Amino acid sequence: MNKKEFIKNKLDLEYHSLSLESGIYLTLSTLGILSFISSFIFLKDNNSLTIGLILAFIVFSVALVLYQRRYKRMKSILNEIENLIDK
């Protein structure tokens, strides 16, 4: 194996790791939002519902930011692999 293959394999492993992390973030954000919303649906108190929706929004926002960071890094890894192959 030459140096290019080692670098490509390293980038492939990093890409795979980031894709797993992004899937975890999407799953946790979906489950978190569904659990918040479902727990507050049956409440008669509007204040509790508002707090629950705000918390759900915060959880979703944090998960979205983390997902976008992973996605940008994944795109840059793909570009690095393409540049490595073209050389």
N, CA, C and O atoms as CSV, one atom per row, in Angstrom:
chain,resi,resn,atom,element,x,y,z
A,1,MET,N,N,0.846,-1.192,0.000
A,1,MET,CA,C,0.000,0.000,0.000
A,1,MET,C,C,0.884,1.244,0.000
A,1,MET,O,O,1.893,1.327,0.699
A,2,ASN,N,N,0.468,2.180,-0.794
A,2,ASN,CA,C,1.231,3.420,-0.791
A,2,ASN,C,C,0.556,4.450,0.115
A,2,ASN,O,O,-0.480,4.194,0.729
A,3,LYS,N,N,1.175,5.606,0.173
A,3,LYS,CA,C,0.709,6.646,1.107
A,3,LYS,C,C,-0.697,7.137,0.759
A,3,LYS,O,O,-1.490,7.430,1.654
A,4,LYS,N,N,-1.010,7.229,-0.545
A,4,LYS,CA,C,-2.348,7.680,-0.956
A,4,LYS,C,C,-3.442,6.737,-0.464
A,4,LYS,O,O,-4.506,7.186,-0.037
A,5,GLU,N,N,-3.187,5.460,-0.522
A,5,GLU,CA,C,-4.177,4.480,-0.074
A,5,GLU,C,C,-4.396,4.566,1.427
A,5,GLU,O,O,-5.525,4.445,1.903
A,6,PHE,N,N,-3.315,4.774,2.176
A,6,PHE,CA,C,-3.461,4.933,3.626
A,6,PHE,C,C,-4.280,6.174,3.961
A,6,PHE,O,O,-5.154,6.136,4.827
A,7,ILE,N,N,-3.992,7.271,3.270
A,7,ILE,CA,C,-4.742,8.511,3.516
A,7,ILE,C,C,-6.209,8.323,3.144
A,7,ILE,O,O,-7.099,8.767,3.869
A,8,LYS,N,N,-6.462,7.660,2.008
A,8,LYS,CA,C,-7.837,7.419,1.586
A,8,LYS,C,C,-8.579,6.540,2.590
A,8,LYS,O,O,-9.736,6.805,2.916
A,9,ASN,N,N,-7.917,5.503,3.076
A,9,ASN,CA,C,-8.548,4.623,4.062
A,9,ASN,C,C,-8.848,5.374,5.356
A,9,ASN,O,O,-9.894,5.163,5.970
A,10,LYS,N,N,-7.939,6.242,5.766
A,10,LYS,CA,C,-8.164,7.049,6.972
A,10,LYS,C,C,-9.369,7.967,6.779
A,10,LYS,O,O,-10.210,8.096,7.669
A,11,LEU,N,N,-9.444,8.598,5.617
A,11,LEU,CA,C,-10.579,9.482,5.329
A,11,LEU,C,C,-11.886,8.696,5.243
A,11,LEU,O,O,-12.931,9.171,5.688
A,12,ASP,N,N,-11.824,7.499,4.674
A,12,ASP,CA,C,-13.015,6.654,4.609
A,12,ASP,C,C,-13.524,6.293,6.002
A,12,ASP,O,O,-14.728,6.325,6.258
A,13,LEU,N,N,-12.606,5.953,6.893
A,13,LEU,CA,C,-12.996,5.617,8.261
A,13,LEU,C,C,-13.579,6.826,8.990
A,13,LEU,O,O,-14.555,6.705,9.731
A,14,GLU,N,N,-12.972,7.986,8.773
A,14,GLU,CA,C,-13.497,9.199,9.398
A,14,GLU,C,C,-14.880,9.533,8.860
A,14,GLU,O,O,-15.761,9.936,9.619
A,15,TYR,N,N,-15.075,9.366,7.552
A,15,TYR,CA,C,-16.382,9.620,6.937
A,15,TYR,C,C,-17.437,8.674,7.511
A,15,TYR,O,O,-18.553,9.086,7.826
A,16,HIS,N,N,-17.066,7.412,7.641
A,16,HIS,CA,C,-18.005,6.432,8.188
A,16,HIS,C,C,-18.387,6.790,9.631
A,16,HIS,O,O,-19.555,6.701,10.010
A,17,SER,N,N,-17.412,7.186,10.415
A,17,SER,CA,C,-17.662,7.578,11.803
A,17,SER,C,C,-18.595,8.787,11.869
A,17,SER,O,O,-19.521,8.821,12.679
A,18,LEU,N,N,-18.345,9.772,11.017
A,18,LEU,CA,C,-19.199,10.964,11.008
A,18,LEU,C,C,-20.611,10.651,10.529
A,18,LEU,O,O,-21.575,11.248,11.008
A,19,SER,N,N,-20.739,9.725,9.593
A,19,SER,CA,C,-22.082,9.366,9.133
A,19,SER,C,C,-22.868,8.665,10.238
A,19,SER,O,O,-24.076,8.864,10.361
A,20,LEU,N,N,-22.194,7.852,11.035
A,20,LEU,CA,C,-22.862,7.215,12.172
A,20,LEU,C,C,-23.271,8.254,13.213
A,20,LEU,O,O,-24.371,8.187,13.760
A,21,GLU,N,N,-22.386,9.213,13.487
A,21,GLU,CA,C,-22.703,10.263,14.457
A,21,GLU,C,C,-23.882,11.112,13.985
A,21,GLU,O,O,-24.755,11.462,14.780
A,22,SER,N,N,-23.908,11.439,12.707
A,22,SER,CA,C,-25.016,12.261,12.204
A,22,SER,C,C,-26.340,11.505,12.288
A,22,SER,O,O,-27.376,12.104,12.576
A,23,GLY,N,N,-26.314,10.210,12.043
A,23,GLY,CA,C,-27.522,9.405,12.205
A,23,GLY,C,C,-27.993,9.366,13.651
A,23,GLY,O,O,-29.192,9.401,13.925
A,24,ILE,N,N,-27.039,9.292,14.573
A,24,ILE,CA,C,-27.376,9.305,15.998
A,24,ILE,C,C,-28.001,10.637,16.386
A,24,ILE,O,O,-28.984,10.669,17.127
A,25,TYR,N,N,-27.434,11.746,15.888
A,25,TYR,CA,C,-27.991,13.068,16.206
A,25,TYR,C,C,-29.412,13.213,15.669
A,25,TYR,O,O,-30.282,13.763,16.344
A,26,LEU,N,N,-29.643,12.722,14.462
A,26,LEU,CA,C,-30.995,12.809,13.903
A,26,LEU,C,C,-31.981,11.964,14.700
A,26,LEU,O,O,-33.108,12.387,14.956
A,27,THR,N,N,-31.551,10.771,15.090
A,27,THR,CA,C,-32.423,9.890,15.867
A,27,THR,C,C,-32.724,10.475,17.237
A,27,THR,O,O,-33.876,10.480,17.670
A,28,LEU,N,N,-31.701,10.964,17.920
A,28,LEU,CA,C,-31.912,11.533,19.251
A,28,LEU,C,C,-32.768,12.788,19.204
A,28,LEU,O,O,-33.593,13.014,20.088
A,29,SER,N,N,-32.574,13.608,18.175
A,29,SER,CA,C,-33.402,14.817,18.087
A,29,SER,C,C,-34.858,14.456,17.820
A,29,SER,O,O,-35.759,15.061,18.400
A,30,THR,N,N,-35.093,13.500,16.970
A,30,THR,CA,C,-36.462,13.081,16.679
A,30,THR,C,C,-37.125,12.476,17.914
A,30,THR,O,O,-38.259,12.819,18.245
A,31,LEU,N,N,-36.420,11.581,18.587
A,31,LEU,CA,C,-36.983,10.958,19.785
A,31,LEU,C,C,-37.176,11.978,20.901
A,31,LEU,O,O,-38.166,11.924,21.631
A,32,GLY,N,N,-36.240,12.899,21.034
A,32,GLY,CA,C,-36.365,13.927,22.070
A,32,GLY,C,C,-37.565,14.820,21.841
A,32,GLY,O,O,-38.310,15.118,22.774
A,33,ILE,N,N,-37.752,15.242,20.624
A,33,ILE,CA,C,-38.891,16.109,20.319
A,33,ILE,C,C,-40.210,15.358,20.488
A,33,ILE,O,O,-41.162,15.891,21.059
A,34,LEU,N,N,-40.266,14.135,19.997
A,34,LEU,CA,C,-41.498,13.362,20.138
A,34,LEU,C,C,-41.840,13.091,21.601
A,34,LEU,O,O,-43.010,13.116,21.984
A,35,SER,N,N,-40.829,12.836,22.409
A,35,SER,CA,C,-41.116,12.572,23.825
A,35,SER,C,C,-41.578,13.834,24.535
A,35,SER,O,O,-42.492,13.770,25.356
A,36,PHE,N,N,-40.968,14.987,24.241
A,36,PHE,CA,C,-41.419,16.237,24.839
A,36,PHE,C,C,-42.852,16.558,24.424
A,36,PHE,O,O,-43.694,16.876,25.262
A,37,ILE,N,N,-43.112,16.473,23.151
A,37,ILE,CA,C,-44.444,16.831,22.661
A,37,ILE,C,C,-45.493,15.857,23.180
A,37,ILE,O,O,-46.571,16.276,23.603
A,38,SER,N,N,-45.192,14.568,23.153
A,38,SER,CA,C,-46.187,13.599,23.615
A,38,SER,C,C,-46.440,13.702,25.116
A,38,SER,O,O,-47.550,13.423,25.570
A,39,SER,N,N,-45.444,14.095,25.888
A,39,SER,CA,C,-45.668,14.219,27.327
A,39,SER,C,C,-46.480,15.462,27.668
A,39,SER,O,O,-47.124,15.501,28.716
A,40,PHE,N,N,-46.467,16.462,26.823
A,40,PHE,CA,C,-47.191,17.694,27.109
A,40,PHE,C,C,-48.526,17.805,26.381
A,40,PHE,O,O,-49.241,18.789,26.573
A,41,ILE,N,N,-48.876,16.845,25.569
A,41,ILE,CA,C,-50.146,16.917,24.836
A,41,ILE,C,C,-51.327,16.838,25.792
A,41,ILE,O,O,-52.319,17.545,25.613
A,42,PHE,N,N,-51.229,15.994,26.792
A,42,PHE,CA,C,-52.367,15.754,27.669
A,42,PHE,C,C,-52.450,16.718,28.843
A,42,PHE,O,O,-53.332,16.575,29.689
A,43,LEU,N,N,-51.556,17.693,28.916
A,43,LEU,CA,C,-51.587,18.660,30.010
A,43,LEU,C,C,-52.616,19.750,29.723
A,43,LEU,O,O,-52.774,20.193,28.585
A,44,LYS,N,N,-53.298,20.164,30.759
A,44,LYS,CA,C,-54.272,21.244,30.619
A,44,LYS,C,C,-53.641,22.607,30.887
A,44,LYS,O,O,-54.210,23.642,30.543
A,45,ASP,N,N,-52.472,22.598,31.499
A,45,ASP,CA,C,-51.782,23.834,31.852
A,45,ASP,C,C,-50.999,24.350,30.641
A,45,ASP,O,O,-50.114,23.661,30.133
A,46,ASN,N,N,-51.320,25.542,30.186
A,46,ASN,CA,C,-50.660,26.098,29.008
A,46,ASN,C,C,-49.205,26.465,29.277
A,46,ASN,O,O,-48.380,26.421,28.365
A,47,ASN,N,N,-48.881,26.826,30.517
A,47,ASN,CA,C,-47.496,27.166,30.842
A,47,ASN,C,C,-46.581,25.959,30.672
A,47,ASN,O,O,-45.480,26.086,30.138
A,48,SER,N,N,-47.025,24.805,31.118
A,48,SER,CA,C,-46.219,23.589,30.971
A,48,SER,C,C,-46.048,23.222,29.506
A,48,SER,O,O,-44.981,22.770,29.090
A,49,LEU,N,N,-47.100,23.417,28.733
A,49,LEU,CA,C,-47.021,23.133,27.304
A,49,LEU,C,C,-46.022,24.064,26.623
A,49,LEU,O,O,-45.239,23.631,25.777
A,50,THR,N,N,-46.051,25.333,26.991
A,50,THR,CA,C,-45.126,26.297,26.419
A,50,THR,C,C,-43.683,25.956,26.782
A,50,THR,O,O,-42.794,26.014,25.933
A,51,ILE,N,N,-43.457,25.605,28.028
A,51,ILE,CA,C,-42.107,25.217,28.462
A,51,ILE,C,C,-41.644,23.976,27.699
A,51,ILE,O,O,-40.495,23.901,27.264
A,52,GLY,N,N,-42.527,23.022,27.544
A,52,GLY,CA,C,-42.191,21.801,26.804
A,52,GLY,C,C,-41.845,22.077,25.355
A,52,GLY,O,O,-40.903,21.497,24.814
A,53,LEU,N,N,-42.600,22.959,24.726
A,53,LEU,CA,C,-42.310,23.298,23.334
A,53,LEU,C,C,-40.994,24.057,23.199
A,53,LEU,O,O,-40.251,23.857,22.239
A,54,ILE,N,N,-40.714,24.923,24.159
A,54,ILE,CA,C,-39.437,25.648,24.130
A,54,ILE,C,C,-38.270,24.676,24.306
A,54,ILE,O,O,-37.268,24.774,23.599
A,55,LEU,N,N,-38.399,23.739,25.247
A,55,LEU,CA,C,-37.347,22.740,25.439
A,55,LEU,C,C,-37.184,21.862,24.200
A,55,LEU,O,O,-36.061,21.530,23.821
A,56,ALA,N,N,-38.289,21.485,23.570
A,56,ALA,CA,C,-38.214,20.681,22.356
A,56,ALA,C,C,-37.511,21.462,21.246
A,56,ALA,O,O,-36.725,20.896,20.487
A,57,PHE,N,N,-37.796,22.753,21.156
A,57,PHE,CA,C,-37.144,23.587,20.151
A,57,PHE,C,C,-35.643,23.684,20.405
A,57,PHE,O,O,-34.846,23.647,19.467
A,58,ILE,N,N,-35.264,23.807,21.666
A,58,ILE,CA,C,-33.839,23.883,22.012
A,58,ILE,C,C,-33.134,22.572,21.660
A,58,ILE,O,O,-32.048,22.586,21.080
A,59,VAL,N,N,-33.746,21.450,22.006
A,59,VAL,CA,C,-33.147,20.142,21.701
A,59,VAL,C,C,-32.991,19.980,20.190
A,59,VAL,O,O,-31.950,19.534,19.708
A,60,PHE,N,N,-34.031,20.346,19.455
A,60,PHE,CA,C,-33.979,20.222,18.004
A,60,PHE,C,C,-32.906,21.140,17.415
A,60,PHE,O,O,-32.183,20.738,16.504
A,61,SER,N,N,-32.799,22.353,17.922
A,61,SER,CA,C,-31.812,23.303,17.409
A,61,SER,C,C,-30.384,22.820,17.647
A,61,SER,O,O,-29.539,22.904,16.756
A,62,VAL,N,N,-30.119,22.318,18.842
A,62,VAL,CA,C,-28.780,21.804,19.152
A,62,VAL,C,C,-28.447,20.610,18.256
A,62,VAL,O,O,-27.344,20.521,17.717
A,63,ALA,N,N,-29.398,19.702,18.102
A,63,ALA,CA,C,-29.161,18.532,17.254
A,63,ALA,C,C,-28.947,18.952,15.799
A,63,ALA,O,O,-28.116,18.370,15.102
A,64,LEU,N,N,-29.688,19.953,15.341
A,64,LEU,CA,C,-29.533,20.426,13.968
A,64,LEU,C,C,-28.163,21.054,13.751
A,64,LEU,O,O,-27.536,20.826,12.717
A,65,VAL,N,N,-27.694,21.836,14.708
A,65,VAL,CA,C,-26.363,22.449,14.593
A,65,VAL,C,C,-25.284,21.370,14.561
A,65,VAL,O,O,-24.372,21.432,13.736
A,66,LEU,N,N,-25.380,20.389,15.444
A,66,LEU,CA,C,-24.397,19.310,15.465
A,66,LEU,C,C,-24.429,18.506,14.165
A,66,LEU,O,O,-23.384,18.118,13.644
A,67,TYR,N,N,-25.623,18.260,13.649
A,67,TYR,CA,C,-25.753,17.531,12.389
A,67,TYR,C,C,-25.127,18.319,11.244
A,67,TYR,O,O,-24.425,17.745,10.412
A,68,GLN,N,N,-25.372,19.620,11.193
A,68,GLN,CA,C,-24.818,20.435,10.116
A,68,GLN,C,C,-23.293,20.473,10.166
A,68,GLN,O,O,-22.641,20.467,9.122
A,69,ARG,N,N,-22.726,20.511,11.351
A,69,ARG,CA,C,-21.261,20.463,11.465
A,69,ARG,C,C,-20.710,19.166,10.908
A,69,ARG,O,O,-19.717,19.166,10.180
A,70,ARG,N,N,-21.355,18.064,11.249
A,70,ARG,CA,C,-20.906,16.762,10.743
A,70,ARG,C,C,-21.065,16.693,9.229
A,70,ARG,O,O,-20.203,16.164,8.527
A,71,TYR,N,N,-22.168,17.228,8.739
A,71,TYR,CA,C,-22.435,17.185,7.303
A,71,TYR,C,C,-21.392,17.989,6.523
A,71,TYR,O,O,-20.930,17.540,5.474
A,72,LYS,N,N,-21.020,19.161,7.017
A,72,LYS,CA,C,-19.997,19.969,6.356
A,72,LYS,C,C,-18.661,19.232,6.332
A,72,LYS,O,O,-17.964,19.234,5.317
A,73,ARG,N,N,-18.308,18.602,7.448
A,73,ARG,CA,C,-17.053,17.853,7.496
A,73,ARG,C,C,-17.104,16.666,6.541
A,73,ARG,O,O,-16.102,16.338,5.906
A,74,MET,N,N,-18.266,16.017,6.435
A,74,MET,CA,C,-18.401,14.895,5.520
A,74,MET,C,C,-18.209,15.348,4.069
A,74,MET,O,O,-17.582,14.648,3.273
A,75,LYS,N,N,-18.750,16.518,3.735
A,75,LYS,CA,C,-18.566,17.043,2.383
A,75,LYS,C,C,-17.096,17.354,2.109
A,75,LYS,O,O,-16.593,17.095,1.016
A,76,SER,N,N,-16.413,17.910,3.107
A,76,SER,CA,C,-15.002,18.227,2.898
A,76,SER,C,C,-14.164,16.948,2.762
A,76,SER,O,O,-13.187,16.927,2.013
A,77,ILE,N,N,-14.539,15.891,3.476
A,77,ILE,CA,C,-13.830,14.615,3.346
A,77,ILE,C,C,-14.019,14.056,1.942
A,77,ILE,O,O,-13.072,13.549,1.341
A,78,LEU,N,N,-15.250,14.147,1.412
A,78,LEU,CA,C,-15.477,13.667,0.054
A,78,LEU,C,C,-14.636,14.449,-0.961
A,78,LEU,O,O,-14.094,13.875,-1.905
A,79,ASN,N,N,-14.535,15.763,-0.754
A,79,ASN,CA,C,-13.698,16.567,-1.650
A,79,ASN,C,C,-12.229,16.178,-1.536
A,79,ASN,O,O,-11.523,16.121,-2.542
A,80,GLU,N,N,-11.770,15.913,-0.329
A,80,GLU,CA,C,-10.377,15.483,-0.139
A,80,GLU,C,C,-10.117,14.150,-0.831
A,80,GLU,O,O,-9.062,13.954,-1.434
A,81,ILE,N,N,-11.075,13.241,-0.742
A,81,ILE,CA,C,-10.909,11.938,-1.399
A,81,ILE,C,C,-10.884,12.111,-2.910
A,81,ILE,O,O,-10.071,11.487,-3.592
A,82,GLU,N,N,-11.769,12.954,-3.441
A,82,GLU,CA,C,-11.772,13.195,-4.887
A,82,GLU,C,C,-10.462,13.813,-5.334
A,82,GLU,O,O,-9.916,13.419,-6.364
A,83,ASN,N,N,-9.945,14.779,-4.576
A,83,ASN,CA,C,-8.660,15.395,-4.931
A,83,ASN,C,C,-7.515,14.386,-4.847
A,83,ASN,O,O,-6.571,14.436,-5.636
A,84,LEU,N,N,-7.609,13.488,-3.901
A,84,LEU,CA,C,-6.564,12.480,-3.734
A,84,LEU,C,C,-6.575,11.495,-4.901
A,84,LEU,O,O,-5.523,11.064,-5.374
A,85,ILE,N,N,-7.768,11.149,-5.355
A,85,ILE,CA,C,-7.896,10.202,-6.462
A,85,ILE,C,C,-7.446,10.842,-7.782
A,85,ILE,O,O,-6.835,10.182,-8.622
A,86,ASP,N,N,-7.755,12.134,-7.953
A,86,ASP,CA,C,-7.399,12.827,-9.188
A,86,ASP,C,C,-5.899,12.991,-9.371
A,86,ASP,O,O,-5.420,13.074,-10.503
A,87,LYS,N,N,-5.157,13.037,-8.286
A,87,LYS,CA,C,-3.701,13.262,-8.377
A,87,LYS,C,C,-2.988,12.065,-8.929
A,87,LYS,O,O,-1.765,12.085,-9.070
